[in-house]
Amino acid sequence: MSLKVGIVGIPNVGKSTLFNALTNNAVPSENFPFCTIDPNVGIVYVDDDRLTQINEIVKSKSVVKADITFIDIAGLIKGSSKGEGLGNKFLSHIYDIDLILEVVRDFKNDSIIHIENSIDPKRDIDIIKTELILKDLDTLKKLKENSSKELKKDPTYSQDILIFNKLEEILDKGDLIFNHDFSISEKIVLKKYNFLTNKKFIYLYNSEEYQSHIDGNSIYMNILFEYELSKMSEEEKQLFMEDLSIKSAGLSILTKFAFDKVGLQVFFTAGEKEVRSWVIKKGTNAPDAASVIHTDFKKNFIKMEVVSFDDFIKFKGWNNAKENGALKIVGSDYILNDGDVIIVRHS
């Protein structure tokens, strides 16, 4: 399972520089609108100190980190929902992502143009919000126009129509779908449709602060500073951060924040050949987690041996954890916790 994050924003807010910092890829980030036309795609490995600590104990030959797919999408302007700028091409790239990471300019620099000619984060957020809402309203209009035909083929389609009416009311008020609660049956219907405003959001304020931090649904980060950090060796970066009293790099904070926002967590496998981080949704049971390692493990699941990360480190591995009663033998109903270190037993 790989999380897909779409980096969006109006032109010249730092999207491509952020993508370069995340992936260390040299994609263009020149100072003019629509520098990014086709989306750039990069796989980013998630730094997790727990992997290093586990490997110090088991001394594996290989360490495999979890990853996130980041997609740098072209800048959005007023009227994109009606085809202005790169318009529908931009919006079509958003449909396939799990999380929208909206970059908002919150720094002053007269040498970098702003498409609206002033710095106003709230206005810029409203521009993108409006365009996404308008696009969803257009989608709803087409669905409702086609509803009579669908209802003749399937009488249960009446439930879909009720949802369409509810969504239209929400969007007409200028709100996003994901801000509202829905019943279980309504959520089942919603899953059939890929509404843009039903996706999770994170707002990244591209600020002048060196220490990145999270505030509610937003993260504040100096993207250019993070880009310079990303070009340093690990040793240089650590020394530089210590000099500035920076505890964690912004990119590391961001990747963990993205995982948590969409309800993902990791578990670990640890052996001589490999220490690895595996991504699952929160609330995943043992057989389903085992299937992430190999599809046959779910079908042939017998049991799972589990040690929490803290106990694995405390007792320095499997044997001591077992001797001290920290190793659990669990069955199919066990729900994994973030950081569990596991062994799957299967037929």
C-alpha positions as CSV (number, residue, x, y, z in Angstrom):
1,M,0.0,0.0,0.0
2,S,1.5,3.3,-1.1
3,L,-0.1,6.7,-0.1
4,K,-0.5,9.0,-3.0
5,V,-0.2,12.7,-2.2
6,G,-1.0,15.4,-4.7
7,I,0.9,18.7,-4.3
8,V,-1.4,21.6,-5.4
9,G,-1.6,25.3,-5.2
10,I,-1.7,28.4,-7.3
11,P,1.4,29.1,-9.4
12,N,4.7,30.1,-7.8
13,V,4.0,29.1,-4.2
14,G,6.8,26.6,-3.9
15,K,5.2,23.3,-5.1
16,S,8.0,22.2,-7.4
17,T,10.7,23.2,-4.9
18,L,9.0,21.1,-2.3
19,F,8.8,18.2,-4.7
20,N,12.5,18.6,-5.4
21,A,13.3,18.6,-1.7
22,L,11.2,15.5,-1.1
23,T,12.6,13.5,-4.0
24,N,15.9,15.1,-4.7
25,N,14.8,15.3,-8.4
26,A,15.7,18.3,-10.4
27,V,12.3,19.2,-11.9
28,P,11.9,22.7,-13.2
29,S,10.9,25.4,-10.7
30,E,11.3,28.6,-12.7
31,N,9.6,31.8,-11.8
32,F,6.7,31.8,-14.2
33,P,3.1,30.4,-14.1
34,F,2.5,26.8,-15.4
35,C,6.1,25.8,-15.2
36,T,4.7,22.3,-14.3
37,I,2.4,21.0,-17.0
38,D,2.4,17.2,-16.8
39,P,2.6,16.1,-13.2
40,N,5.9,15.0,-11.8
41,V,5.8,11.8,-9.8
42,G,8.3,10.7,-7.1
43,I,8.6,8.0,-4.6
44,V,9.7,9.3,-1.1
45,Y,10.9,6.9,1.6
46,V,9.7,7.8,5.0
47,D,12.4,8.3,7.6
48,D,11.6,6.3,10.7
49,D,14.1,6.2,13.6
50,R,12.4,3.0,14.8
51,L,13.8,1.1,11.8
52,T,17.3,2.1,12.7
53,Q,16.8,1.1,16.3
54,I,15.4,-2.3,15.3
55,N,18.3,-2.9,12.9
56,E,20.8,-2.1,15.6
57,I,19.5,-5.2,17.4
58,V,19.0,-7.7,14.6
59,K,21.8,-6.4,12.3
60,S,19.9,-7.2,9.1
61,K,21.5,-7.2,5.7
62,S,18.8,-4.8,4.4
63,V,16.6,-2.1,5.7
64,V,13.4,-1.2,3.7
65,K,11.4,1.9,4.5
66,A,7.8,2.7,3.9
67,D,7.2,5.0,1.0
68,I,4.8,7.8,-0.2
69,T,4.1,8.7,-3.8
70,F,4.2,12.5,-4.3
71,I,2.7,14.1,-7.4
72,D,3.5,17.7,-8.3
73,I,0.5,19.0,-10.1
74,A,0.3,22.1,-12.3
75,G,-0.7,25.5,-10.7
76,L,-4.4,26.3,-10.4
77,I,-5.9,29.7,-11.1
78,K,-9.4,31.2,-11.0
79,G,-11.6,29.6,-13.6
80,S,-9.7,26.3,-13.8
81,S,-13.0,24.4,-13.2
82,K,-14.1,26.0,-16.5
83,G,-10.9,25.3,-18.3
84,E,-8.9,28.4,-17.6
85,G,-5.1,28.1,-17.5
86,L,-4.5,24.3,-17.6
87,G,-8.0,23.9,-16.2
88,N,-9.5,20.5,-16.5
89,K,-6.0,18.9,-17.1
90,F,-5.0,20.1,-13.6
91,L,-8.2,18.8,-12.0
92,S,-8.1,15.4,-13.7
93,H,-4.7,14.8,-12.1
94,I,-6.3,15.2,-8.6
95,Y,-8.8,12.3,-9.0
96,D,-6.2,9.6,-8.5
97,I,-4.7,10.8,-5.2
98,D,-5.5,10.0,-1.6
99,L,-4.5,13.3,0.1
100,I,-4.4,16.8,-1.2
101,L,-1.3,18.8,0.1
102,E,-2.1,22.4,-0.7
103,V,1.0,24.7,-0.7
104,V,0.1,28.3,0.4
105,R,2.6,31.1,0.0
106,D,3.2,32.9,3.3
107,F,6.5,34.6,2.6
108,K,7.5,37.9,1.0
109,N,9.9,38.1,-1.9
110,D,9.6,40.8,-4.5
111,S,11.7,38.9,-7.0
112,I,9.1,36.0,-7.1
113,I,5.9,37.0,-8.9
114,H,2.5,36.2,-7.4
115,I,-0.2,35.6,-9.9
116,E,-2.7,37.7,-7.8
117,N,0.0,40.4,-7.2
118,S,-0.2,40.2,-3.4
119,I,0.5,37.8,-0.5
120,D,-2.8,36.6,1.0
121,P,-2.9,33.0,2.1
122,K,-6.7,33.0,2.9
123,R,-7.5,34.3,-0.5
124,D,-5.3,31.7,-2.2
125,I,-6.9,28.9,-0.2
126,D,-10.3,30.2,-1.2
127,I,-9.4,30.2,-4.9
128,I,-8.5,26.5,-4.9
129,K,-11.5,25.7,-2.6
130,T,-13.9,27.4,-5.0
131,E,-12.5,25.7,-8.1
132,L,-12.7,22.3,-6.5
133,I,-16.3,23.0,-5.4
134,L,-17.3,24.2,-8.8
135,K,-15.8,21.1,-10.4
136,D,-17.8,18.8,-8.0
137,L,-21.0,20.8,-8.7
138,D,-20.4,20.2,-12.4
139,T,-19.9,16.5,-11.8
140,L,-23.2,16.4,-9.7
141,K,-25.1,18.2,-12.4
142,K,-24.1,15.5,-15.0
143,L,-24.9,12.7,-12.6
144,K,-28.4,14.1,-11.8
145,E,-29.1,14.7,-15.5
146,N,-28.4,11.0,-16.1
147,S,-30.2,9.8,-12.9
148,S,-33.5,8.9,-14.6
149,K,-31.8,6.5,-17.0
150,E,-29.8,4.9,-14.1
151,L,-33.0,4.6,-12.0
152,K,-34.7,2.6,-14.7
153,K,-31.8,0.1,-14.7
154,D,-31.5,0.0,-10.9
155,P,-34.2,1.0,-8.5
156,T,-31.7,1.2,-5.6
157,Y,-30.1,4.2,-7.5
158,S,-32.7,6.3,-5.6
159,Q,-30.2,6.2,-2.6
160,D,-27.5,7.7,-4.9
161,I,-29.9,10.5,-5.9
162,L,-30.6,11.3,-2.2
163,I,-26.8,11.6,-1.7
164,F,-26.5,13.9,-4.8
165,N,-29.1,16.3,-3.3
166,K,-27.3,16.3,0.1
167,L,-23.9,17.0,-1.6
168,E,-25.4,19.8,-3.7
169,E,-26.7,21.5,-0.6
170,I,-23.2,21.3,1.0
171,L,-21.3,22.5,-2.0
172,D,-23.8,25.4,-2.7
173,K,-23.0,26.7,0.8
174,G,-19.3,26.8,-0.2
175,D,-18.2,24.0,2.0
176,L,-16.1,20.9,1.3
177,I,-17.7,17.4,1.4
178,F,-15.1,15.9,3.7
179,N,-16.0,18.4,6.4
180,H,-19.4,16.7,6.9
181,D,-20.4,13.5,8.6
182,F,-22.3,10.7,6.7
183,S,-24.0,7.5,7.8
184,I,-22.4,4.1,7.0
185,S,-24.9,3.6,4.1
186,E,-24.2,7.1,2.7
187,K,-20.4,6.4,2.9
188,I,-20.9,3.2,0.9
189,V,-22.6,5.3,-1.9
190,L,-20.0,8.0,-1.7
191,K,-17.2,5.5,-2.3
192,K,-18.6,5.0,-5.8
193,Y,-17.9,8.6,-6.7
194,N,-14.5,10.3,-6.7
195,F,-15.5,13.8,-5.6
196,L,-12.6,16.1,-5.3
197,T,-13.8,17.9,-2.1
198,N,-14.2,14.5,-0.4
199,K,-10.5,14.0,-0.2
200,K,-8.4,14.7,2.9
201,F,-6.6,18.0,3.0
202,I,-3.4,19.3,4.5
203,Y,-2.4,23.0,4.2
204,L,1.3,23.6,4.0
205,Y,2.2,27.3,4.6
206,N,5.4,28.1,2.9
207,S,6.8,30.4,5.6
208,E,10.0,32.1,6.6
209,E,10.4,30.0,9.8
210,Y,13.2,27.4,9.9
211,Q,11.6,25.1,12.5
212,S,8.6,23.3,10.9
213,H,5.6,22.7,13.1
214,I,2.0,21.4,12.9
215,D,-1.0,23.5,13.9
216,G,-4.3,21.8,13.5
217,N,-4.7,20.8,9.9
218,S,-1.8,22.9,8.7
219,I,2.0,22.5,8.7
220,Y,4.3,25.5,8.6
221,M,7.6,25.0,6.7
222,N,10.3,27.0,4.9
223,I,10.4,25.0,1.7
224,L,13.6,26.6,0.3
225,F,15.4,25.9,3.5
226,E,14.2,22.3,3.4
227,Y,15.4,22.0,-0.1
228,E,18.9,23.2,0.9
229,L,18.9,20.7,3.7
230,S,17.9,17.9,1.3
231,K,21.0,18.5,-0.7
232,M,23.3,18.0,2.3
233,S,24.8,14.7,3.4
234,E,23.2,13.2,6.5
235,E,26.1,14.2,8.7
236,E,26.2,17.8,7.4
237,K,22.4,18.1,7.8
238,Q,22.5,16.9,11.5
239,L,25.3,19.3,12.4
240,F,23.5,22.2,10.6
241,M,20.2,21.5,12.4
242,E,22.0,21.2,15.7
243,D,23.5,24.7,15.2
244,L,20.1,26.1,14.6
245,S,18.5,24.1,17.4
246,I,16.1,22.3,15.0
247,K,14.9,19.0,16.4
248,S,13.3,17.5,13.3
249,A,13.5,18.2,9.5
250,G,10.3,19.6,8.1
251,L,10.1,16.9,5.4
252,S,10.1,14.2,8.1
253,I,7.4,15.9,10.0
254,L,5.4,16.2,6.8
255,T,5.5,12.6,5.8
256,K,4.5,11.4,9.2
257,F,1.7,13.9,9.3
258,A,0.4,12.7,5.9
259,F,0.3,9.1,7.1
260,D,-1.7,10.0,10.2
261,K,-4.1,12.3,8.3
262,V,-5.3,9.4,6.1
263,G,-5.4,6.9,8.9
264,L,-2.4,4.9,8.1
265,Q,0.2,3.2,10.4
266,V,3.1,0.9,10.1
267,F,4.2,-2.5,11.5
268,F,7.7,-4.0,11.2
269,T,9.2,-7.4,10.3
270,A,12.7,-8.0,11.6
271,G,15.1,-10.8,10.6
272,E,18.6,-11.5,9.5
273,K,17.8,-10.9,5.8
274,E,15.6,-7.8,6.2
275,V,14.1,-5.2,8.5
276,R,11.1,-3.7,6.9
277,S,8.3,-1.2,7.5
278,W,4.9,-2.2,6.1
279,V,2.0,0.2,5.7
280,I,-1.6,-0.6,6.7
281,K,-4.8,1.2,7.6
282,K,-5.5,1.8,11.3
283,G,-7.8,-0.9,12.6
284,T,-6.3,-3.7,10.3
285,N,-6.6,-7.2,11.7
286,A,-3.8,-9.8,11.7
287,P,-4.7,-11.8,8.6
288,D,-5.2,-8.6,6.5
289,A,-1.9,-7.2,7.7
290,A,-0.2,-10.5,6.9
291,S,-1.6,-10.2,3.3
292,V,0.3,-7.0,2.8
293,I,3.5,-9.1,3.1
294,H,2.2,-11.8,0.9
295,T,-1.3,-12.5,-0.4
296,D,-1.1,-16.2,0.5
297,F,-0.4,-15.3,4.2
298,K,-4.0,-14.3,4.7
299,K,-5.4,-17.5,3.1
300,N,-3.1,-19.7,5.1
301,F,-2.9,-17.7,8.3
302,I,-2.5,-19.6,11.5
303,K,-1.3,-17.1,14.1
304,M,0.9,-14.1,14.6
305,E,3.7,-13.4,17.1
306,V,3.7,-9.8,18.2
307,V,6.1,-7.6,20.2
308,S,5.5,-3.9,20.6
309,F,8.2,-1.7,19.3
310,D,9.0,-0.4,22.8
311,D,9.3,-3.9,24.2
312,F,11.4,-5.0,21.3
313,I,13.9,-2.3,22.0
314,K,13.7,-2.7,25.8
315,F,14.4,-6.4,25.7
316,K,16.8,-6.2,22.7
317,G,15.0,-8.6,20.3
318,W,12.8,-11.6,20.1
319,N,14.3,-14.0,22.5
320,N,14.5,-11.7,25.5
321,A,11.1,-10.3,24.8
322,K,9.7,-13.9,24.8
323,E,11.5,-14.7,28.1
324,N,10.1,-11.6,29.7
325,G,6.5,-12.3,28.6
326,A,6.4,-9.4,26.1
327,L,5.8,-11.6,23.1
328,K,2.1,-12.3,22.4
329,I,0.6,-15.1,20.3
330,V,-2.5,-13.7,18.6
331,G,-5.2,-14.9,16.3
332,S,-7.3,-13.5,13.5
333,D,-9.2,-11.0,15.7
334,Y,-6.0,-9.1,16.8
335,I,-5.9,-5.5,15.6
336,L,-2.4,-4.3,15.0
337,N,-1.0,-1.2,16.8
338,D,1.4,1.2,15.2
339,G,5.0,-0.1,15.5
340,D,4.2,-3.7,16.2
341,V,7.0,-6.1,15.3
342,I,5.5,-9.3,14.0
343,I,6.1,-12.8,12.7
344,V,3.4,-14.5,10.7
345,R,2.9,-18.2,11.1
346,H,1.1,-19.8,8.2
347,S,0.5,-23.2,6.6
